[in-house]
């Protein structure tokens, strides 16, 4: 027994050294080194678990050392290191739990975290290989950067399209990882067999790629800790392996409660005006009672034994310190369905741990999953990642964003002519800013500026008008070649031109680039610019002032006179023509200036009171050729209409 005590002390010291170096994974592997003997089963008190009233797990047959002896020896060996760890920065301390008596709430100040001792056997071979691969990756990252390389993940369910909320989650994870030289992992959570489809998975991946969000490991490119689809991980027995550990440690039990039983329990709680807490009689069932139900073929689930009155504290990287009490979690919760499929909280813990995820960034709607996940992490002796719960995205009326508020998927906005750079820019502003008034960012600027510390705690409002404004800035950032390619494609699709090339398309594209918020607006904007609805203009409220005053007729006469004198011959090629024309008309009309001069001039030549610079417009008009399918009214015909209308 004395030798075993010494072995445990030395093993624990190795674990402490690894933890002090900032690598919980290395610490855990040091503690369970295969070069040293380890008990075949966890060491726990006989009888019942302390304070729980539940049967406790029996010690392994190979164990001769009591838990009290181990605890005493480890406490003595680690006393100095424990105090030293409490003084370390939070970034090196990881997460741990501390007893308090409050439901989940935000606290303003951080508190020292206690010491947590891993007391369970090493992972099975498959899990061990995963951690070996991850440890090698982390060592490589430490050598390259001097610190543990961040590993984040985006884990969509392939049951629909990529929504803007999911895209923002992926974006913030990607920005965090890439701004710190870390890695992004894509994992597909497809355990909902009835709703998950390959088409949905492909659409989600395509949406991410369109946004420019890349990943280092995933179902399409593989990696050292795959598979990267939960269905494939389930087939590989990964969840079953971890479930068997929980069974061996008496952390879970088979529960035969039916939905009718649960409904009755819920109704009884409501009748008594009490919170519904699952208190399953199967948590205290004997082996004979369980075997009897199994013999009948009765379906069952696995429920996790929630410890009583345990406080959990997380230093959330967005919300600050958050606390929960285990008594407020609603009792024992299901971790494996009666079909054998793992529930979300169980699957995500196993996957995140085995994939070496160091930081979990997700929406605040997942906040209440965190305490249950922490309990599972602890029960399996897995390193707990850093958590950051980002603000929700709400509609302008502060309700949940849905289709009734317009498009909500990335593909919808892509079809509407939004740019990927505009999408990324706007999504980055939903809950984050760099502390300045800057609103327009390139991806490179976001990578340079992004800091998780600048994440907001309050919900973000999705404003489509603001989104279009941001996107319009990115349209204007397109160079001439890219503008011609992208806007030209829209003009082809709308039947305005045959091909997205040529001088007219290039000039039209660079003109439209300055006037649209989305690419899809280009066709209607060009039709509006090119149209010459003169009679409609004369009857419109916008032109009434100039029609009634006779300014339009006077201006039309001046234009025709200038044409007859050859002053318009260079229109479309010489930008100074309109300056000379405006000066000529001002003199002819007795010195009128500014709006009284320019408004009637624009109305006469374009039949619209607003539009692009007329020199640029007529330059484009002059470039119209056989590639243009839209009806084009050249300058000569416009002047002929003026002459006929005013009998000049």
Legacy VTK file of the C-alpha trace (Angstrom):
# vtk DataFile Version 3.0
C-alpha trace
ASCII
DATASET POLYDATA
POINTS 648 float
0.000 0.000 0.000
2.878 2.335 0.790
4.315 1.811 -2.702
0.954 2.580 -4.282
0.698 5.791 -2.273
4.140 6.857 -3.528
3.138 5.957 -7.111
-0.041 8.061 -6.887
1.881 11.020 -5.433
4.458 10.884 -8.234
1.760 10.510 -10.883
-0.129 13.450 -9.492
3.019 15.574 -9.433
3.486 14.795 -13.152
-0.095 15.897 -13.754
0.515 19.123 -11.819
3.591 19.965 -13.875
1.648 19.475 -17.094
-1.175 21.688 -15.828
1.235 24.422 -14.740
2.681 24.411 -18.251
-0.782 25.272 -19.552
-1.651 22.026 -21.374
-4.498 20.117 -19.659
-4.274 17.481 -22.373
-0.564 16.909 -21.754
-1.271 16.833 -18.028
-3.922 14.177 -18.427
-1.708 12.040 -20.647
1.136 12.352 -18.144
-1.161 11.173 -15.384
-2.333 8.114 -17.341
1.055 7.253 -18.863
0.870 3.692 -20.220
4.411 3.109 -18.933
3.116 3.011 -15.350
0.566 0.607 -13.841
-2.918 2.001 -13.302
-5.870 0.457 -11.470
-8.266 -1.380 -13.759
-11.296 0.511 -12.442
-11.932 3.816 -10.651
-11.570 3.794 -6.876
-14.767 4.867 -5.107
-16.272 4.241 -1.682
-18.332 1.148 -1.271
-22.012 1.443 -0.484
-23.647 4.655 -1.626
-22.301 7.875 -3.099
-21.884 10.514 -0.438
-24.976 12.628 0.018
-26.736 11.233 -3.044
-28.677 8.310 -1.656
-27.711 6.390 -4.786
-25.737 3.162 -5.110
-22.056 3.930 -5.590
-19.710 2.058 -7.877
-17.730 -0.756 -6.293
-13.924 -0.641 -6.390
-12.153 -2.588 -9.070
-11.130 -6.067 -8.096
-7.453 -5.220 -8.541
-7.547 -2.309 -6.101
-6.356 -2.660 -2.484
-6.024 1.064 -1.736
-8.869 3.061 -0.195
-9.926 6.407 -1.688
-9.333 8.107 1.646
-5.679 7.045 1.627
-5.209 8.276 -1.944
-6.929 11.587 -1.214
-4.782 12.160 1.893
-1.547 11.381 0.041
-2.425 13.549 -2.948
-3.546 16.434 -0.749
-0.214 16.424 1.055
1.807 16.141 -2.148
-0.082 18.851 -4.007
-0.561 21.425 -1.251
2.206 23.718 -2.451
1.330 23.340 -6.120
-2.339 23.985 -5.389
-1.609 27.362 -3.875
0.756 28.194 -6.723
-1.837 27.381 -9.375
-4.377 29.667 -7.751
-2.038 32.585 -8.416
-1.668 31.801 -12.120
-3.441 33.787 -14.845
-6.874 32.484 -15.824
-5.541 31.543 -19.267
-3.398 28.826 -17.633
-5.905 27.622 -15.112
-8.607 26.157 -17.358
-12.027 25.634 -15.770
-13.096 24.120 -12.486
-16.067 24.125 -10.162
-16.694 25.758 -6.818
-19.617 25.265 -4.358
-22.109 28.138 -4.128
-25.927 28.320 -3.944
-27.209 30.268 -6.938
-28.801 29.537 -10.262
-26.940 30.561 -13.458
-26.132 34.248 -13.192
-23.471 36.686 -14.289
-20.898 37.966 -11.813
-18.710 40.974 -12.233
-15.501 39.669 -10.725
-13.419 36.546 -11.303
-12.670 34.220 -8.387
-9.835 31.750 -7.820
-10.580 28.274 -9.143
-10.099 25.160 -7.003
-7.954 22.142 -7.710
-9.526 19.256 -9.591
-7.926 15.815 -9.328
-8.461 13.275 -12.129
-9.177 9.942 -10.477
-10.139 7.675 -13.366
-8.327 5.130 -15.571
-6.742 5.999 -18.935
-8.768 6.195 -22.150
-9.266 3.069 -24.246
-6.964 2.545 -27.264
-9.156 4.391 -29.811
-9.516 7.426 -27.561
-5.861 7.257 -26.606
-4.799 7.395 -30.241
-6.970 10.474 -30.736
-5.323 12.220 -27.784
-1.861 11.145 -28.944
-2.527 12.787 -32.315
-3.835 15.916 -30.622
-0.914 16.089 -28.240
1.463 15.933 -31.213
-0.476 18.764 -32.870
-0.290 20.861 -29.719
3.441 20.239 -29.299
3.935 21.353 -32.895
1.858 24.465 -32.199
3.814 25.247 -29.034
7.108 24.969 -30.893
5.851 27.265 -33.658
4.075 29.906 -31.565
5.308 29.467 -28.008
1.772 28.694 -26.771
-0.974 26.145 -27.246
-2.529 26.560 -30.664
-6.265 27.351 -30.434
-8.574 24.748 -31.936
-12.172 25.778 -32.550
-15.030 24.063 -34.304
-18.225 24.765 -36.182
-20.660 21.871 -35.897
-23.820 22.335 -38.005
-26.682 19.879 -38.252
-27.439 19.050 -41.916
-31.188 19.464 -41.557
-31.600 22.631 -43.601
-29.643 25.499 -45.081
-26.907 27.674 -43.603
-28.700 30.480 -41.762
-27.152 33.837 -40.996
-26.906 32.904 -37.304
-24.912 29.799 -38.104
-22.765 31.678 -40.588
-21.941 34.290 -37.934
-21.006 31.563 -35.431
-18.712 29.964 -37.996
-17.250 33.369 -38.878
-16.384 34.333 -35.299
-14.812 30.916 -34.668
-12.807 31.267 -37.883
-11.689 34.818 -37.110
-10.624 33.824 -33.592
-8.630 30.805 -34.778
-6.973 32.399 -37.796
-6.126 35.650 -36.018
-4.161 33.579 -33.487
-2.598 31.026 -35.790
-5.069 28.360 -34.696
-7.127 25.715 -36.449
-10.765 25.481 -37.471
-12.517 22.108 -37.435
-15.767 21.393 -39.246
-17.872 18.647 -37.681
-21.253 17.520 -38.999
-23.750 16.627 -36.272
-26.037 14.346 -38.271
-27.487 12.086 -35.590
-31.013 13.257 -36.466
-31.351 10.492 -39.033
-34.877 11.446 -40.086
-34.019 15.033 -41.037
-30.332 14.956 -41.960
-29.583 14.827 -45.685
-26.478 14.797 -47.854
-27.922 17.685 -49.890
-28.251 19.808 -46.769
-24.676 19.041 -45.739
-23.435 19.971 -49.208
-25.433 23.232 -49.124
-24.001 24.195 -45.737
-20.444 23.502 -46.837
-21.019 25.447 -50.051
-22.407 28.399 -48.083
-19.358 28.457 -45.819
-17.000 28.289 -48.788
-18.881 31.122 -50.507
-18.332 33.256 -47.405
-14.622 32.433 -47.563
-14.731 30.481 -44.289
-12.269 27.614 -44.537
-11.435 24.723 -42.224
-8.330 22.680 -41.543
-10.106 19.411 -40.750
-13.541 18.173 -41.720
-15.646 15.530 -43.461
-14.510 16.616 -46.914
-10.780 16.930 -46.214
-10.206 14.525 -43.325
-7.764 15.001 -40.461
-6.000 13.217 -37.603
-9.007 12.975 -35.248
-11.807 11.874 -37.577
-14.350 10.764 -38.499
-15.916 14.209 -38.682
-19.546 13.127 -39.049
-21.283 12.054 -35.851
-23.052 9.202 -37.640
-19.675 7.776 -38.652
-18.288 8.318 -35.167
-21.270 6.450 -33.768
-20.630 3.548 -36.159
-17.003 3.520 -34.985
-18.165 2.963 -31.396
-16.693 6.212 -30.065
-19.765 7.194 -28.028
-20.367 3.633 -26.846
-16.820 3.520 -25.524
-17.366 6.648 -23.429
-20.812 5.450 -22.341
-19.277 2.258 -20.991
-16.873 4.359 -18.924
-19.787 6.261 -17.419
-21.586 2.989 -16.695
-18.477 1.581 -15.020
-18.208 4.703 -12.870
-21.903 4.587 -11.948
-22.445 8.015 -13.523
-25.388 6.850 -15.643
-28.179 4.328 -15.347
-30.776 2.640 -17.520
-34.109 4.414 -17.184
-37.357 2.743 -18.287
-39.675 5.719 -17.671
-42.142 6.194 -20.527
-43.334 9.504 -21.929
-46.614 8.898 -20.105
-44.737 8.464 -16.821
-42.896 11.732 -17.379
-46.104 13.562 -18.307
-47.709 12.360 -15.090
-44.702 13.511 -13.058
-44.797 16.877 -14.785
-48.528 17.275 -14.157
-48.060 16.400 -10.476
-45.334 19.042 -10.155
-47.557 21.665 -11.785
-50.439 20.689 -9.524
-48.222 21.262 -6.510
-46.814 24.454 -8.045
-43.334 22.975 -8.019
-40.585 22.974 -10.593
-40.494 19.724 -12.541
-37.446 17.686 -11.570
-36.839 14.220 -12.981
-36.494 11.872 -10.017
-36.446 8.511 -11.702
-37.044 5.439 -9.510
-34.662 3.626 -11.838
-31.786 5.615 -10.351
-32.234 3.460 -7.243
-33.329 0.220 -8.881
-31.634 -3.051 -8.072
-29.819 -5.085 -10.674
-32.621 -7.675 -10.516
-35.275 -5.036 -11.253
-33.314 -3.728 -14.213
-32.716 -7.235 -15.529
-36.424 -7.995 -15.303
-37.250 -5.021 -17.556
-34.511 -5.971 -19.974
-35.894 -9.475 -20.132
-39.241 -8.052 -21.214
-37.556 -6.083 -23.990
-38.657 -2.770 -22.479
-37.055 0.251 -24.196
-34.778 2.352 -22.042
-32.602 5.444 -22.155
-29.423 6.261 -20.287
-29.766 9.069 -17.787
-26.857 10.930 -16.238
-26.800 11.059 -12.452
-26.807 14.754 -11.570
-24.986 15.330 -8.268
-26.860 17.181 -5.572
-26.154 20.804 -4.716
-23.003 21.198 -6.801
-22.049 24.687 -7.911
-20.466 25.130 -11.326
-18.575 28.244 -12.333
-17.422 29.159 -15.825
-15.361 32.190 -16.749
-17.198 32.809 -19.994
-15.024 34.743 -22.453
-18.032 36.854 -23.479
-20.359 36.977 -20.479
-17.822 36.892 -17.678
-18.268 34.600 -14.676
-21.407 32.456 -14.814
-22.626 30.128 -12.062
-25.114 27.269 -11.925
-26.276 24.949 -9.192
-26.837 21.330 -10.164
-30.134 21.317 -8.266
-31.529 23.736 -10.855
-30.887 21.481 -13.865
-34.183 19.602 -13.685
-32.818 16.330 -12.385
-31.128 13.475 -14.188
-30.971 14.057 -17.926
-30.886 11.691 -20.886
-27.565 11.261 -22.656
-28.436 8.304 -24.925
-31.823 7.752 -26.567
-33.609 4.417 -26.579
-32.364 4.007 -30.150
-28.770 4.103 -28.962
-28.178 7.525 -30.524
-26.300 9.972 -28.258
-28.057 13.137 -27.175
-26.522 16.497 -28.041
-24.853 17.199 -24.695
-23.149 13.808 -24.558
-22.049 13.730 -28.179
-20.656 17.239 -28.194
-18.578 16.648 -25.061
-17.044 13.454 -26.434
-16.375 15.036 -29.829
-14.945 18.300 -28.539
-12.633 16.496 -26.136
-11.385 13.921 -28.611
-10.896 16.569 -31.292
-8.891 18.735 -28.906
-11.198 21.740 -29.042
-9.701 24.423 -26.829
-12.399 27.095 -27.248
-16.140 26.687 -27.776
-17.822 29.796 -29.182
-21.553 29.521 -29.745
-24.786 31.504 -29.377
-26.202 32.326 -25.958
-29.111 29.967 -26.556
-26.630 27.166 -25.775
-25.676 28.665 -22.415
-27.942 26.347 -20.416
-26.324 23.315 -22.058
-23.019 24.260 -20.472
-23.547 22.975 -16.896
-24.731 19.582 -18.128
-21.731 19.372 -20.421
-19.376 20.292 -17.592
-20.777 17.444 -15.502
-20.091 15.026 -18.354
-16.576 16.413 -18.867
-15.878 15.858 -15.180
-17.390 12.396 -15.121
-15.101 11.341 -17.990
-12.056 13.245 -16.679
-11.822 15.195 -19.928
-10.231 18.652 -20.211
-12.868 21.385 -20.208
-12.502 23.940 -23.021
-12.888 27.683 -22.715
-16.469 28.820 -23.388
-17.741 31.982 -25.012
-21.464 32.512 -25.561
-22.134 35.118 -28.221
-25.208 37.382 -28.359
-28.311 36.283 -30.211
-29.371 37.818 -33.524
-32.865 39.307 -33.334
-35.254 40.879 -35.835
-35.904 44.651 -35.696
-38.952 44.002 -33.478
-36.606 42.088 -31.128
-38.307 38.781 -31.888
-36.496 35.712 -33.139
-35.213 36.217 -36.669
-37.392 34.217 -39.069
-38.559 34.079 -42.672
-41.305 36.592 -41.997
-38.549 39.169 -41.565
-37.169 38.352 -45.000
-34.383 36.070 -46.102
-32.576 34.282 -43.309
-30.265 31.927 -45.177
-26.896 32.686 -46.705
-27.960 31.223 -50.061
-30.999 33.537 -50.187
-28.802 36.594 -49.854
-26.352 35.186 -52.370
-29.208 34.868 -54.888
-30.270 38.427 -54.134
-26.896 39.685 -55.265
-25.123 40.241 -51.969
-21.356 39.842 -52.017
-19.547 37.378 -49.782
-17.330 40.213 -48.535
-20.424 42.272 -47.695
-21.992 39.339 -45.871
-18.843 38.710 -43.827
-18.462 42.413 -43.037
-22.048 42.792 -41.845
-22.134 39.550 -39.855
-18.954 40.604 -38.076
-20.762 43.697 -36.803
-23.589 41.680 -35.242
-22.239 41.567 -31.712
-18.662 42.761 -32.224
-16.720 45.921 -32.980
-13.107 46.956 -32.656
-13.802 49.920 -30.397
-13.809 52.487 -33.218
-16.499 53.957 -35.465
-15.228 51.965 -38.432
-17.958 49.959 -40.161
-16.474 48.790 -43.454
-13.856 46.048 -43.247
-12.100 43.764 -45.640
-11.495 40.206 -44.461
-7.819 41.040 -43.949
-8.740 43.986 -41.732
-11.093 41.806 -39.685
-8.341 39.265 -39.091
-6.035 42.032 -37.896
-8.643 43.677 -35.649
-10.598 40.744 -34.223
-10.421 40.269 -30.466
-12.970 38.184 -28.559
-12.762 40.700 -25.710
-14.710 43.141 -27.909
-17.719 40.814 -28.181
-20.963 42.335 -26.904
-23.145 40.702 -24.262
-26.433 42.088 -25.616
-28.469 40.813 -28.551
-27.690 42.146 -32.028
-30.405 43.442 -34.367
-30.424 42.254 -37.966
-31.157 45.350 -40.064
-31.604 44.589 -43.766
-31.231 48.229 -44.748
-27.917 48.452 -42.898
-26.867 45.171 -44.480
-27.556 46.553 -47.957
-25.677 49.753 -47.106
-22.626 47.743 -46.027
-22.884 45.533 -49.104
-23.092 48.570 -51.362
-19.731 49.725 -50.060
-18.248 46.372 -51.011
-19.786 46.581 -54.482
-18.034 49.913 -54.915
-14.755 48.295 -53.804
-14.846 45.941 -56.803
-12.160 46.678 -59.372
-13.210 47.280 -62.992
-12.576 43.702 -64.117
-14.474 42.147 -61.222
-17.328 44.638 -61.569
-17.617 43.820 -65.281
-17.640 40.096 -64.553
-20.185 40.160 -61.732
-22.507 42.942 -62.855
-22.232 41.804 -66.462
-23.453 38.364 -65.399
-26.529 39.987 -63.848
-27.211 41.915 -67.061
-26.982 38.702 -69.084
-29.338 36.939 -66.692
-31.823 39.805 -67.012
-31.725 39.696 -70.828
-30.200 43.151 -71.182
-27.036 42.043 -72.970
-25.999 38.892 -74.794
-22.548 38.544 -73.245
-20.905 39.898 -70.111
-18.144 41.591 -72.064
-17.489 44.442 -74.434
-17.110 48.215 -74.020
-20.770 48.874 -73.230
-20.927 46.226 -70.498
-17.672 47.439 -68.976
-18.798 51.073 -68.894
-22.269 50.168 -67.652
-20.804 47.980 -64.907
-18.455 50.647 -63.583
-21.327 53.133 -63.637
-23.754 50.784 -61.873
-21.104 49.850 -59.309
-21.554 53.309 -57.764
-25.361 53.148 -57.735
-26.509 49.769 -56.399
-26.598 48.105 -53.002
-26.703 44.572 -54.420
-25.773 43.038 -57.759
-29.400 42.041 -58.340
-30.378 45.724 -58.464
-28.091 46.357 -61.444
-30.554 45.314 -64.168
-33.486 47.406 -62.916
-31.183 50.360 -62.296
-29.820 50.204 -65.834
-33.321 49.997 -67.301
-34.290 53.054 -65.275
-31.226 54.983 -66.426
-31.598 54.020 -70.085
-35.316 54.667 -70.264
-36.612 57.925 -71.721
-40.247 58.282 -70.645
-40.611 61.911 -71.548
-44.422 62.183 -71.339
-44.441 60.510 -67.915
-41.808 62.975 -66.783
-43.838 65.985 -67.860
-46.825 64.708 -65.873
-44.846 63.877 -62.718
-44.906 66.015 -59.544
-41.100 66.272 -59.650
-41.173 68.270 -62.900
-44.310 70.349 -62.284
-42.365 73.388 -61.089
-40.216 73.449 -64.224
-43.072 72.704 -66.600
-45.312 75.430 -65.153
-42.517 78.006 -65.201
-41.631 77.217 -68.793
-38.049 76.332 -67.798
-38.150 72.955 -69.563
-39.356 74.418 -72.863
-36.748 77.197 -72.699
-34.000 74.665 -71.948
-35.146 72.392 -74.795
-34.899 75.302 -77.218
-31.359 76.085 -75.998
-30.277 72.449 -76.423
-31.582 72.353 -80.001
-29.799 75.601 -80.759
-26.535 74.239 -79.351
-26.988 71.119 -81.458
-27.463 73.165 -84.582
-24.248 75.044 -83.831
-22.303 71.765 -83.423
-21.783 72.172 -79.685
-23.003 68.622 -79.016
-20.941 66.822 -81.632
-18.371 65.588 -79.092
-20.924 64.404 -76.555
-20.019 60.942 -75.247
-16.318 61.431 -75.901
-15.526 64.847 -74.394
-16.657 65.236 -70.746
-16.346 69.033 -71.008
-19.238 69.198 -73.476
-21.829 69.423 -70.687
-19.954 72.133 -68.850
-19.946 74.211 -72.024
-23.595 73.355 -72.687
-24.649 74.396 -69.174
-22.772 77.686 -69.519
-24.408 78.326 -72.886
-27.936 77.624 -71.557
-27.362 79.794 -68.474
-26.432 82.726 -70.671
-29.353 82.125 -73.062
-31.815 82.018 -70.146
-30.658 85.246 -68.578
-28.081 84.007 -66.105
-29.970 81.234 -64.261
-27.731 79.056 -62.121
-27.511 75.870 -60.112
-30.762 73.936 -59.713
-32.797 76.264 -61.913
-30.277 75.588 -64.668
-29.299 71.938 -64.148
-32.666 70.387 -63.195
-34.443 71.283 -66.459
-31.317 70.272 -68.427
-31.299 66.781 -66.895
-35.058 66.412 -67.362
-34.791 67.284 -71.040
-31.941 64.864 -71.790
-32.778 61.920 -69.485
-36.476 62.423 -68.542
-35.458 61.936 -64.891
-34.638 64.387 -62.120
-31.761 62.249 -60.819
-29.176 59.893 -62.206
-25.500 59.446 -62.961
-23.179 62.146 -64.246
-24.536 62.975 -67.696
-21.084 62.906 -69.310
-20.611 59.317 -68.119
-24.156 58.383 -69.092
-23.858 59.631 -72.665
-20.431 58.021 -72.964
-22.096 54.700 -72.113
-25.000 55.451 -74.441
-22.587 56.009 -77.303
-21.019 52.568 -76.691
-24.291 50.655 -77.217
-23.797 47.998 -79.895
-25.314 44.733 -81.118
-24.505 43.075 -77.778
-27.173 45.263 -76.148
-30.671 43.761 -76.187
-32.270 46.619 -74.270
-34.000 49.315 -76.331
-31.628 52.264 -76.509
-32.820 55.763 -77.408
-29.818 57.730 -78.723
-29.335 61.467 -78.309
-30.641 62.358 -81.788
-34.003 60.700 -81.140
-34.284 62.382 -77.755
-33.736 65.762 -79.324
-36.312 64.954 -82.012
-38.868 64.243 -79.284
-38.102 67.580 -77.641
-38.580 69.403 -80.928
-41.865 67.687 -81.652
-43.261 68.046 -78.126
-42.581 71.766 -77.823
-43.043 72.537 -81.550
-39.601 74.077 -81.756
LINES 1 649
648 0 1 2 3 4 5 6 7 8 9 10 11 12 13 14 15 16 17 18 19 20 21 22 23 24 25 26 27 28 29 30 31 32 33 34 35 36 37 38 39 40 41 42 43 44 45 46 47 48 49 50 51 52 53 54 55 56 57 58 59 60 61 62 63 64 65 66 67 68 69 70 71 72 73 74 75 76 77 78 79 80 81 82 83 84 85 86 87 88 89 90 91 92 93 94 95 96 97 98 99 100 101 102 103 104 105 106 107 108 109 110 111 112 113 114 115 116 117 118 119 120 121 122 123 124 125 126 127 128 129 130 131 132 133 134 135 136 137 138 139 140 141 142 143 144 145 146 147 148 149 150 151 152 153 154 155 156 157 158 159 160 161 162 163 164 165 166 167 168 169 170 171 172 173 174 175 176 177 178 179 180 181 182 183 184 185 186 187 188 189 190 191 192 193 194 195 196 197 198 199 200 201 202 203 204 205 206 207 208 209 210 211 212 213 214 215 216 217 218 219 220 221 222 223 224 225 226 227 228 229 230 231 232 233 234 235 236 237 238 239 240 241 242 243 244 245 246 247 248 249 250 251 252 253 254 255 256 257 258 259 260 261 262 263 264 265 266 267 268 269 270 271 272 273 274 275 276 277 278 279 280 281 282 283 284 285 286 287 288 289 290 291 292 293 294 295 296 297 298 299 300 301 302 303 304 305 306 307 308 309 310 311 312 313 314 315 316 317 318 319 320 321 322 323 324 325 326 327 328 329 330 331 332 333 334 335 336 337 338 339 340 341 342 343 344 345 346 347 348 349 350 351 352 353 354 355 356 357 358 359 360 361 362 363 364 365 366 367 368 369 370 371 372 373 374 375 376 377 378 379 380 381 382 383 384 385 386 387 388 389 390 391 392 393 394 395 396 397 398 399 400 401 402 403 404 405 406 407 408 409 410 411 412 413 414 415 416 417 418 419 420 421 422 423 424 425 426 427 428 429 430 431 432 433 434 435 436 437 438 439 440 441 442 443 444 445 446 447 448 449 450 451 452 453 454 455 456 457 458 459 460 461 462 463 464 465 466 467 468 469 470 471 472 473 474 475 476 477 478 479 480 481 482 483 484 485 486 487 488 489 490 491 492 493 494 495 496 497 498 499 500 501 502 503 504 505 506 507 508 509 510 511 512 513 514 515 516 517 518 519 520 521 522 523 524 525 526 527 528 529 530 531 532 533 534 535 536 537 538 539 540 541 542 543 544 545 546 547 548 549 550 551 552 553 554 555 556 557 558 559 560 561 562 563 564 565 566 567 568 569 570 571 572 573 574 575 576 577 578 579 580 581 582 583 584 585 586 587 588 589 590 591 592 593 594 595 596 597 598 599 600 601 602 603 604 605 606 607 608 609 610 611 612 613 614 615 616 617 618 619 620 621 622 623 624 625 626 627 628 629 630 631 632 633 634 635 636 637 638 639 640 641 642 643 644 645 646 647
